[in-house]
Amino acid sequence: MTKTAAKVRLTAMNFLEFAVWGAYLISMGMFLANNGLGDKVFWFYTVQGLVSIIMPALIGIVADRWIPAQLTLSLCHLIAGGFMAATGFECATALATTGTLAGSFSTIFTLYTVSVAFFMPTIGLSNSVAFNVLEQNGLDTVKDFPPIRVFGTVGFIFAELLVNFVSIDGVAIQFTANQFYTSGLLSILLALYCLTLPKCPCRPDSNRSLADALGLKAFRLFKRRDMAIFFIFSMLLGVSLQITNSYGSDFINFFSNESLTEYAHGFMDGWWARNPTFLISISQCAEALCILAIPYCLKRFGIKGVMLMAMFAWVLRFGFFGIGDTNFPGVLFLFLSCIVYGVAFDFFNVSGGLYVDKQTDPAQRSSAQGLFMLMTNGIGASLGTFIAGTCVVNKLVKADGLSLEQQLSGWHESWLIFAAYGLVVAILFMIIFKDKPSTESTKNIEKEENRINAGGMTE
């Protein structure tokens, strides 16, 4: 295989990998809410974080010791795709027979949970496969992987636009169970594609334990006050990560209800309210662009400054939703919310990972990065989605007996509560966290600049 061919093959793999996720992640909450499961939406996003705590580590050990990574990746996608398609079938059957998903929640949720339990490990596995193939073909992983990884975000955006604009039987995919079929089909397609990828050798003598894979040994870093503070704030900020994925499309689509006379014929005759997945896709476009500003900001403001930018960007992300709507000029605030998402997501992930890297011993770096992901995308995101659903949205928006006007007020109040939470976290971080600049920090920032300038992204 030539070097160019290797890059093309891996680009296609990354494109499909994140297209699988983008086919349902943004629109699922709206679909569930519109069909009787509005008070259960948070469970579907909470479970993604819960399975991320242990499943990627378990599957990673399997790929290291027994089954080559490309085959493990294929097997995971085959299982994930099959159960995601089964989720779609159960949803479609329930709607056809009873007109609601409420009575089938346990079955739907079980099928979905199995699917995401096998999908979440594939994000790390796809990286492992890419690194193996690049090294086998004499390519530089630091230089050549980032431009390939960018196409993962392109695939995610492609899937968002697909489910938003493609209709089946006159109804857009984003409003039906067809989004699960779409994701399942893409996952099975990728499973077959992975069988054609070069073999990634196992390491039968690997002594990597489950504790290593989970990053549990890195918990000793909590003995250091500065790292303990950093990881605690990482978890607190991680609370924000899945909230707009869970409820953003449902909120935007709420304005398409014609009983809301003030908004029913808003900007472009309600076009934005009927195309919520497309509107939110602007967030991923902003993510792809905002990362280009990170090298300058790291040099100019330092790691603490960049992380503070991310935290205040989350305040704006939620705050703009809190004052926005799909009428004009309210829709402009929704645009702004999507634009600042690039700063909110990328600045935190890149600078946070960089800080962990510079503060830990080389022998501990992998474990420390695992701990960072555990605190943010695992514990933080799970807690955040659960609390946002049970304590805020379900009480202010989804409670029985609320009028449409009360629900609308509840939506705005919910977003402003999330913004207030983000503001408190940012202010506390600004006061409590103390970063100690070092020569190593400067070197790592320069290294990060070279990586980003090569086209790197973090999802």
C-alpha positions as CSV (number, residue, x, y, z in Angstrom):
1,M,0.0,0.0,0.0
2,T,1.4,3.4,-0.9
3,K,1.5,6.3,1.6
4,T,-1.2,8.1,-0.3
5,A,-3.4,5.1,-0.4
6,A,-3.0,4.6,3.4
7,K,-4.0,8.2,4.1
8,V,-7.1,7.8,1.8
9,R,-8.1,4.5,3.5
10,L,-7.8,6.0,6.9
11,T,-9.6,9.2,5.9
12,A,-12.6,7.1,4.8
13,M,-12.5,5.2,8.1
14,N,-12.6,8.4,10.2
15,F,-15.4,9.9,8.0
16,L,-17.6,6.9,8.6
17,E,-16.6,6.5,12.3
18,F,-18.1,9.9,13.2
19,A,-20.9,9.8,10.6
20,V,-22.3,6.9,12.6
21,W,-22.5,9.2,15.7
22,G,-23.7,12.3,13.9
23,A,-26.7,10.4,12.4
24,Y,-28.5,10.4,15.7
25,L,-26.6,12.2,18.5
26,I,-28.1,15.7,17.9
27,S,-31.6,14.7,16.7
28,M,-32.4,11.8,19.0
29,G,-33.5,13.9,21.9
30,M,-36.0,15.7,19.8
31,F,-37.4,12.5,18.3
32,L,-37.8,10.9,21.8
33,A,-39.4,14.0,23.2
34,N,-41.9,14.3,20.3
35,N,-43.0,10.7,20.8
36,G,-43.7,10.3,24.5
37,L,-40.2,10.0,26.1
38,G,-39.5,13.7,26.8
39,D,-38.9,12.9,30.5
40,K,-36.6,10.0,29.7
41,V,-34.3,11.8,27.2
42,F,-31.5,12.3,29.8
43,W,-31.1,8.6,30.3
44,F,-30.1,8.1,26.6
45,Y,-27.3,10.6,26.9
46,T,-26.3,9.7,30.5
47,V,-25.7,6.1,29.6
48,Q,-23.1,7.2,26.9
49,G,-21.0,8.6,29.7
50,L,-21.5,5.6,31.9
51,V,-20.4,3.0,29.4
52,S,-17.5,5.2,28.5
53,I,-16.1,4.8,32.0
54,I,-15.2,1.1,31.5
55,M,-16.0,-0.3,28.0
56,P,-13.3,1.5,26.1
57,A,-10.7,0.1,28.5
58,L,-12.0,-3.5,28.3
59,I,-12.2,-3.5,24.5
60,G,-8.8,-1.9,24.4
61,I,-7.3,-4.7,26.3
62,V,-8.9,-7.2,24.0
63,A,-7.4,-5.4,21.0
64,D,-4.0,-5.3,22.6
65,R,-3.8,-9.0,23.6
66,W,-6.1,-11.2,21.6
67,I,-7.9,-9.8,18.5
68,P,-6.2,-7.4,16.1
69,A,-7.4,-3.8,16.4
70,Q,-8.9,-3.6,12.9
71,L,-10.9,-6.8,13.6
72,T,-12.0,-5.7,17.0
73,L,-13.1,-2.4,15.5
74,S,-15.1,-4.3,12.9
75,L,-16.7,-6.6,15.5
76,C,-17.7,-3.6,17.7
77,H,-19.3,-1.8,14.8
78,L,-21.1,-4.9,13.7
79,I,-22.6,-5.3,17.2
80,A,-23.3,-1.6,17.6
81,G,-24.9,-1.3,14.2
82,G,-27.1,-4.3,14.7
83,F,-28.4,-3.1,18.0
84,M,-28.9,0.4,16.7
85,A,-30.9,-0.9,13.9
86,A,-32.9,-3.0,16.4
87,T,-33.5,0.2,18.4
88,G,-35.0,1.8,15.3
89,F,-37.1,-1.2,14.6
90,E,-38.5,-1.2,18.1
91,C,-39.3,2.5,17.9
92,A,-41.0,2.2,14.5
93,T,-43.0,-0.8,15.7
94,A,-44.1,1.0,18.9
95,L,-45.2,4.1,17.0
96,A,-47.1,2.0,14.4
97,T,-49.0,0.0,17.0
98,T,-49.5,2.5,19.9
99,G,-48.6,5.9,18.5
100,T,-46.1,6.4,21.3
101,L,-42.7,5.2,22.6
102,A,-43.7,5.5,26.3
103,G,-44.7,1.8,26.7
104,S,-41.6,0.5,25.0
105,F,-39.0,2.6,27.0
106,S,-37.3,-0.4,28.7
107,T,-36.8,-2.3,25.5
108,I,-35.7,0.7,23.4
109,F,-33.3,1.8,26.1
110,T,-31.8,-1.7,26.6
111,L,-31.1,-2.1,22.8
112,Y,-29.7,1.4,22.6
113,T,-27.5,0.9,25.7
114,V,-25.9,-2.2,24.1
115,S,-25.3,-0.3,20.9
116,V,-23.5,2.6,22.5
117,A,-21.6,0.3,24.8
118,F,-19.9,-1.2,21.8
119,F,-19.7,2.1,19.8
120,M,-18.0,4.3,22.3
121,P,-14.8,2.1,22.4
122,T,-14.5,2.4,18.6
123,I,-13.5,6.1,18.9
124,G,-10.2,5.0,20.6
125,L,-9.9,1.9,18.5
126,S,-10.1,3.9,15.2
127,N,-7.2,6.0,16.5
128,S,-5.2,2.9,17.3
129,V,-5.8,1.4,13.8
130,A,-4.8,4.7,12.2
131,F,-1.6,4.9,14.2
132,N,-0.7,1.3,13.3
133,V,-1.3,1.8,9.6
134,L,0.6,5.1,9.5
135,E,3.6,3.6,11.2
136,Q,3.5,0.5,8.9
137,N,3.7,2.8,5.9
138,G,6.5,4.9,7.3
139,L,4.3,8.0,8.0
140,D,4.6,10.4,10.9
141,T,1.6,10.1,13.2
142,V,2.0,13.6,14.6
143,K,2.2,15.2,11.2
144,D,0.0,12.9,9.1
145,F,-2.8,11.9,11.5
146,P,-4.4,15.3,12.3
147,P,-5.5,16.1,8.7
148,I,-7.0,12.6,8.5
149,R,-8.8,13.1,11.8
150,V,-10.4,16.3,10.6
151,F,-12.5,14.2,8.3
152,G,-14.1,12.7,11.3
153,T,-15.7,16.0,12.1
154,V,-16.6,16.3,8.4
155,G,-18.4,13.0,8.6
156,F,-20.3,14.0,11.7
157,I,-21.5,17.2,9.9
158,F,-22.4,15.2,6.8
159,A,-24.6,12.9,8.8
160,E,-26.3,15.8,10.6
161,L,-27.1,17.4,7.2
162,L,-28.2,14.0,5.8
163,V,-30.8,13.3,8.6
164,N,-32.0,17.0,8.5
165,F,-32.6,17.3,4.8
166,V,-33.3,13.8,3.5
167,S,-36.9,12.8,3.8
168,I,-38.5,9.3,3.7
169,D,-42.3,9.2,3.0
170,G,-42.3,13.0,3.2
171,V,-40.8,13.2,6.7
172,A,-37.2,14.2,7.4
173,I,-35.1,11.4,8.9
174,Q,-34.4,13.6,12.0
175,F,-38.0,13.3,13.1
176,T,-38.3,9.5,12.8
177,A,-36.8,6.2,13.8
178,N,-35.0,6.2,10.5
179,Q,-32.1,8.1,12.2
180,F,-31.3,4.9,14.1
181,Y,-31.5,2.8,10.9
182,T,-29.2,5.3,9.2
183,S,-26.6,5.1,12.0
184,G,-26.9,1.3,12.1
185,L,-26.4,1.0,8.4
186,L,-23.3,3.3,8.5
187,S,-21.9,1.3,11.4
188,I,-22.4,-2.1,9.6
189,L,-20.8,-0.5,6.4
190,L,-17.8,0.5,8.4
191,A,-17.6,-3.0,10.0
192,L,-17.3,-4.5,6.5
193,Y,-14.8,-1.8,5.5
194,C,-12.6,-2.5,8.5
195,L,-12.1,-6.1,7.3
196,T,-10.2,-4.7,4.4
197,L,-7.7,-2.6,6.4
198,P,-4.1,-3.7,7.1
199,K,-3.6,-6.1,10.0
200,C,-2.7,-4.4,13.3
201,P,-0.6,-6.9,15.3
202,C,-1.6,-7.8,18.9
203,R,0.8,-7.8,21.8
204,P,0.1,-11.1,23.7
205,D,2.8,-10.3,26.2
206,S,1.2,-7.0,27.1
207,N,1.0,-6.5,30.9
208,R,-1.4,-3.6,30.6
209,S,-3.9,-4.1,33.4
210,L,-7.5,-2.8,33.6
211,A,-6.3,-0.3,36.2
212,D,-3.8,1.0,33.7
213,A,-6.4,1.1,30.9
214,L,-8.9,3.0,33.1
215,G,-6.2,5.4,34.2
216,L,-6.9,4.5,37.8
217,K,-3.2,4.5,38.8
218,A,-3.2,8.2,37.8
219,F,-5.5,8.9,40.7
220,R,-2.3,9.2,42.8
221,L,-2.0,12.6,41.1
222,F,-4.8,13.8,43.4
223,K,-2.1,13.9,46.1
224,R,-0.9,17.1,44.4
225,R,-3.1,20.0,45.2
226,D,-2.8,21.7,41.8
227,M,-3.7,18.5,39.9
228,A,-6.5,17.6,42.3
229,I,-8.0,21.1,41.7
230,F,-7.6,20.7,38.0
231,F,-9.3,17.3,37.8
232,I,-12.2,18.4,40.0
233,F,-12.8,21.4,37.8
234,S,-12.5,19.2,34.7
235,M,-15.3,17.1,36.1
236,L,-17.4,20.2,36.9
237,L,-16.9,21.5,33.4
238,G,-17.6,18.1,31.9
239,V,-21.1,18.5,33.3
240,S,-21.8,20.8,30.4
241,L,-20.6,18.6,27.6
242,Q,-23.8,16.7,26.7
243,I,-26.5,19.1,27.7
244,T,-27.1,20.8,24.4
245,N,-26.7,17.5,22.5
246,S,-29.5,16.2,24.7
247,Y,-31.9,19.1,24.6
248,G,-30.8,21.5,21.9
249,S,-32.8,20.1,19.0
250,D,-35.9,19.6,21.1
251,F,-35.7,23.2,22.2
252,I,-35.3,24.6,18.7
253,N,-38.0,22.3,17.3
254,F,-40.4,23.5,20.1
255,F,-40.9,26.7,18.2
256,S,-42.5,24.8,15.2
257,N,-45.6,24.2,17.4
258,E,-48.2,26.3,15.6
259,S,-50.1,26.8,18.9
260,L,-47.3,29.2,19.8
261,T,-48.8,32.0,17.8
262,E,-46.1,34.4,18.7
263,Y,-43.4,32.2,17.1
264,A,-45.3,29.9,14.7
265,H,-44.6,32.0,11.6
266,G,-41.2,33.4,12.7
267,F,-38.1,34.0,10.7
268,M,-38.3,32.4,7.2
269,D,-41.8,31.1,8.2
270,G,-40.4,28.8,10.9
271,W,-37.7,27.3,8.7
272,W,-35.1,27.1,11.5
273,A,-37.6,25.5,13.9
274,R,-38.2,22.7,11.4
275,N,-34.4,22.2,10.7
276,P,-32.9,22.1,14.2
277,T,-30.2,19.5,13.3
278,F,-28.9,21.8,10.5
279,L,-28.8,24.8,12.9
280,I,-26.8,22.8,15.5
281,S,-24.4,21.5,12.8
282,I,-23.0,25.1,12.8
283,S,-21.5,24.2,16.1
284,Q,-19.3,21.5,14.6
285,C,-18.3,23.8,11.7
286,A,-17.3,26.4,14.4
287,E,-15.3,23.6,16.1
288,A,-13.4,22.9,13.0
289,L,-12.5,26.6,12.6
290,C,-11.9,27.7,16.2
291,I,-9.1,25.2,16.7
292,L,-7.0,27.3,14.4
293,A,-6.9,30.1,17.0
294,I,-5.6,27.9,19.8
295,P,-1.8,28.3,19.1
296,Y,-2.0,32.1,19.3
297,C,-4.2,32.0,22.4
298,L,-1.9,29.5,24.2
299,K,1.1,31.7,23.5
300,R,-0.7,34.9,24.4
301,F,-2.8,33.9,27.4
302,G,-1.3,30.7,28.7
303,I,-3.2,27.4,29.6
304,K,-5.2,28.9,32.4
305,G,-6.3,31.8,30.2
306,V,-7.4,29.5,27.4
307,M,-9.3,27.2,29.8
308,L,-11.1,30.3,31.2
309,M,-12.0,31.3,27.6
310,A,-13.6,27.8,27.3
311,M,-15.5,28.1,30.5
312,F,-16.9,31.6,29.7
313,A,-17.7,30.3,26.2
314,W,-19.9,27.6,27.9
315,V,-21.7,30.4,29.8
316,L,-22.4,32.2,26.4
317,R,-23.3,28.9,24.8
318,F,-26.1,28.3,27.3
319,G,-26.9,32.0,27.8
320,F,-27.6,32.6,24.1
321,F,-29.9,29.7,24.0
322,G,-31.7,31.2,27.0
323,I,-32.5,34.4,25.2
324,G,-32.8,33.0,21.7
325,D,-35.7,31.7,19.6
326,T,-36.3,31.0,15.9
327,N,-37.9,34.3,15.2
328,F,-35.9,37.3,14.0
329,P,-33.7,38.6,15.7
330,G,-33.8,35.8,18.3
331,V,-32.4,33.3,15.8
332,L,-29.2,35.4,15.8
333,F,-28.6,34.4,19.4
334,L,-28.9,30.7,18.4
335,F,-26.3,31.3,15.7
336,L,-24.0,32.9,18.2
337,S,-24.5,30.0,20.6
338,C,-23.3,27.6,17.9
339,I,-20.3,29.8,17.0
340,V,-19.0,30.0,20.6
341,Y,-19.3,26.2,20.9
342,G,-16.1,25.9,19.0
343,V,-14.2,27.8,21.7
344,A,-16.2,26.1,24.5
345,F,-15.4,22.6,23.3
346,D,-12.0,22.8,21.6
347,F,-10.2,25.2,23.9
348,F,-11.1,23.0,27.0
349,N,-10.2,19.7,25.4
350,V,-6.9,20.8,23.8
351,S,-5.6,22.9,26.7
352,G,-6.8,20.5,29.3
353,G,-5.0,17.6,27.6
354,L,-1.9,19.7,27.2
355,Y,-1.9,20.7,30.9
356,V,-2.2,17.0,32.0
357,D,0.7,16.1,29.6
358,K,3.1,18.7,30.9
359,Q,2.3,18.0,34.6
360,T,2.8,14.2,34.6
361,D,5.7,11.9,34.3
362,P,6.2,10.3,30.8
363,A,5.5,6.9,32.3
364,Q,2.1,8.2,33.6
365,R,1.0,10.2,30.7
366,S,-1.3,7.7,29.1
367,S,-3.0,6.9,32.5
368,A,-3.3,10.6,33.2
369,Q,-5.0,11.3,29.9
370,G,-7.3,8.4,30.6
371,L,-8.1,10.0,34.0
372,F,-8.8,13.3,32.3
373,M,-11.3,11.6,29.9
374,L,-12.8,9.7,32.8
375,M,-13.4,12.9,34.8
376,T,-14.8,14.9,31.8
377,N,-16.6,12.6,29.3
378,G,-17.3,9.9,31.9
379,I,-18.2,11.1,35.3
380,G,-18.8,14.8,34.5
381,A,-20.9,14.3,31.4
382,S,-23.0,11.5,33.0
383,L,-23.7,13.6,36.1
384,G,-24.4,16.7,34.1
385,T,-26.9,15.0,31.8
386,F,-28.6,13.2,34.6
387,I,-29.0,16.3,36.8
388,A,-30.0,18.6,33.9
389,G,-32.7,16.1,33.0
390,T,-34.1,15.2,36.4
391,C,-33.6,18.5,38.3
392,V,-34.1,21.1,35.6
393,V,-35.8,20.2,32.3
394,N,-38.2,17.6,33.6
395,K,-39.4,20.0,36.3
396,L,-39.5,23.2,34.2
397,V,-40.4,21.9,30.8
398,K,-41.6,18.3,30.8
399,A,-43.8,18.3,34.0
400,D,-47.4,17.3,33.5
401,G,-50.0,20.0,33.2
402,L,-47.8,22.8,31.8
403,S,-49.2,25.0,29.1
404,L,-47.1,25.8,26.0
405,E,-46.3,29.2,27.3
406,Q,-45.1,27.7,30.6
407,Q,-43.0,25.2,28.7
408,L,-41.5,28.0,26.7
409,S,-40.7,29.9,29.8
410,G,-39.3,26.7,31.3
411,W,-36.9,26.2,28.3
412,H,-35.5,29.7,28.7
413,E,-35.2,29.4,32.4
414,S,-33.4,26.0,32.0
415,W,-30.8,27.4,29.7
416,L,-30.1,30.3,32.0
417,I,-29.7,28.0,34.9
418,F,-27.1,26.1,33.0
419,A,-25.4,29.4,32.1
420,A,-25.4,30.4,35.7
421,Y,-23.8,27.1,36.7
422,G,-21.1,27.6,34.1
423,L,-20.4,31.1,35.4
424,V,-20.0,30.0,39.0
425,V,-17.5,27.3,37.8
426,A,-15.5,29.8,35.7
427,I,-15.3,32.3,38.6
428,L,-14.2,29.7,41.1
429,F,-11.6,28.3,38.7
430,M,-10.3,31.8,38.1
431,I,-9.9,32.3,41.8
432,I,-8.7,28.9,43.0
433,F,-6.6,27.4,40.2
434,K,-3.0,28.5,40.0
435,D,-0.9,27.5,37.0
436,K,2.9,27.5,37.3
437,P,4.5,28.3,34.0
438,S,7.6,26.2,33.1
439,T,10.1,25.7,30.4
440,E,8.4,22.3,29.7
441,S,5.1,24.1,29.3
442,T,6.5,26.4,26.7
443,K,8.0,23.5,24.8
444,N,4.7,21.6,24.9
445,I,2.8,24.7,23.7
446,E,5.1,24.9,20.7
447,K,4.6,21.2,20.0
448,E,0.8,21.7,20.2
449,E,1.0,24.6,17.8
450,N,2.8,22.4,15.3
451,R,0.2,19.7,15.7
452,I,-2.7,22.1,15.3
453,N,-1.2,23.8,12.3
454,A,-1.0,20.4,10.7
455,G,-4.8,20.3,10.9
456,G,-5.4,18.5,14.2
457,M,-8.7,18.4,16.0
458,T,-10.1,17.0,19.2
459,E,-13.7,15.6,19.2
